[in-house]
Amino acid sequence: MEITVMSNILGKNEAAAAELNALLTSKGIFVINLLGSPGCGKTSLVERTAHLLKGQLKLAVIEGDLYTSKDADRVAAAGTPVVQINTEGGCHLDAAMVKTALASLDLAAIDLLIIENVGNLVCPAEFAVGEHAKVVVLSITEGEDKPLKYPLVFRQSQAVILNKIDLLPYTDFALDSAVRDINGLNPEAFLLKASCRTGEGLDRWADWLKEQVKSVRNQANND
């Protein structure tokens, strides 16, 4: 019975996510589902992205958190349109929540939509939210064992960002081991070593985003 109920929940969410994806694709909006543990640097990455792409792409953000608007306030301070979703204890966002949040955004004024999911490496990986790509952030301070401990999120992500690379000399993080495990789980993923504090590696991130936006725009124009 529990398996059936979970299957029904996931199936309903997949259908809603597919509808959202079709809508956003038709408008030429590239959508990221940004995943990672609490404190890995997701919001810092969003802030840096807004700065890097200013004047090049029109960015909007949906912020998912259990409580408070602290992250959304940071994003808004960067001049980026943002909508806060508080799950009030829920461990992930779902497509219905994102659909409701979209009503507060001007879709005609967006090229790139980043959905920053609740900090969690488990549940958010199972629930699509209309995205074109999942992106997972793993910070150096979390340990190199995380990809094999939480393989689903790394398998499903089109990009993996190893953040806080500037702290590598001050940790026991085994970088070669982490890279090997990530490549073993997902050899096609765009793998980036970066630091949101220093900006290292983030130009490549901006270039990757611009390529993805261009691809979705072309798809929208050809449909």
N, C-alpha and C positions, 0 to 999 in steps of 0.2 A: 504493500500500500504506500509506504513512504517513497519508494522508487517511482511509482506511478505519479504521485503528486509532484515530485521534483521534476519529472519528465514533462509534465503538463506546464509547470511554471516556466521551465526553460524554453519549451516550444512556443508558448505564448510570447515570451520576450523576444525570441528569435524572429518571429513574424513582425512584431512591432519595430524591431531594429532594422529589419530589411526595408520596411516602409520608410523609415527615417533616412536610411542610406540612399534610397532612390530619390527622395525629395531633395536632399542636400547635394547629391551628385548632379541632379538636373539644374541646380543653381550654380554649379561650378565651385562648390565649397568642399575643400579637403578637410576631413575630420580625423582628429587624433584622440584616441582613448589613452590617456597618460596614466600609467600604473607605477606602483612602487611602495615601499614601506614608509611608515611615518619617519620624517627626518632625512629621507634620502636626497632631497633637493628638488622635488617636483615643482614647487612654487617658485623657487629660485630660477629654475630652468624656464618657466613661463615668463618671469620678469625679464630675463636675459633675452629671450626670444622676441618679446615685444620691442626691446631696444634695438636688436639687430635688424629686425624687419621693418622698422618704422620708415614710412615713405615708400616701401616696396610692396608690402602685402597688407591687406586690411585684416587684422586679427580680432577675434572675439574669444571669450573664455567662459566656460561653465565650471564652477568650482564645487566639488563635492566634499563635504565634511560631515562628521557626526553632529557637531555643534559649532557655534560661533561663525563669524564672517571674517576672521582674521586674515585668511589667505586671500579672500576676495577683496578685502580692503587694500592689501598690498598690490594686487593686480590693478585695481582701479586707480591707485596712486601713480601707476605707470601710464595712465591715459588710455587704458584698454577697456572696451565694453565688457562687462562681466555680470554673470547671474550666479547667485549663490543657491545651492541646494543643500539643505541640512537633512540628513537621514534620521537624526534623533536616535542613534544607536544602530541603525542598519549598516552592514559591513560593506556595501557596494551600491553603486548607482545602477539603475536599469533604464530600459528604453522609454518607459512611460514617464519617468522623472525628467529625462532629457527632453522629451516632446513638450512637456509643460514649460520647461525653462526656455525653449526656443521661441515661445510666444512673446518673450520679453526682449528679443533681439531683432534687429533689422537685417534679415537674411540677404537683402540686396546689397548690403554694405560690408559683406564678409567674404574673404578669400580663404581664410584658414580658421577653423574652429578647434580649439583645444579643450577637451573635456578632462579636467583633472579629477581623477577618481579618488575615492576614499583610500587612505593609506592602508594597504593590505596586499599581500602577494598571493592570496588564495581566492576568495570569493569574486573579486572584480574580473578575474580572468575568465570566469564562466558565463558572464552576462554581457552580451554585446549591447552597445548603446548607439548604434547607427554609424560607427566609425568605418573609415577606410583602412586604418592602421592602428594597431596597438603599439605603444612605445613603453618599454619598461626601463626605469631608472634604478640602478644598483649602485649604492655608494661604497667607496673603499672601506669605510668604517663598519660595514655590515658583515664582512667576511666573505671569503671566496667560495664557501660551501653553499651559498644560497641557490645558485642555478640548479644544482642537483637535488636540493631539498624541496624546491618549488618549481619543478620542470615545466608545468603547463604554461605558466605565464611567459616563460622564456621561449618555449616552442611556438607560441602563438604570436609573438611580437615581431613586427616588421623591422623594428629598430631597438637596439639595446644600448643604453648609455651608461658607461662606467663613470660615475660622477665622483668628485672630490679627489681626482687623480693627483692634485697637488699635495695631498696628505700621505701619499704612498710611502715616502721615506720614513714616516713616523708611525707606521703600522706594520703588522705581520702579514698583511694581505698578500697572498700568492697570486700575482697578476697573471702569470703564464698559465697557471692551473685554471683560473677563472675563465680566461679567454678560450682555453682548450675545451672546457665543459660547455660554454655557451655555443661555440662552433659545432660541438658534437650534437647538441640538442637542436640547433637551428643554424645550419651552415649558410643559409640565404639571408640571414638578418644583417642589416646595416649596423655594424658594431663601432661605437665611438668612445674613445677615452677623452674625458672632458673635465673641466672644472668650472662650475658656475661662479666661483669666487674670483678666479683669475681670468676667466674667459677662454682658457686653453681649449682648443678643439671645437669651439662653438661656431666658427665660420663654416666648417664642414656640415654642421647641423643645419645652419641656415640654408646652405646650398641644397641639401637633401630635401628640406621642406619646400623650397621653390620648385624643385623638380616634380615633387608630388602634386603641388598645386597646379602646375602646368599640365600634368597628365589628366587630372580630373576636369580641368577646363576643356581640354581637347575632347574628352569623353562627352561632356555636356553639349559641346558644339556639334558633335557628330550624331547625337541622338535625335 
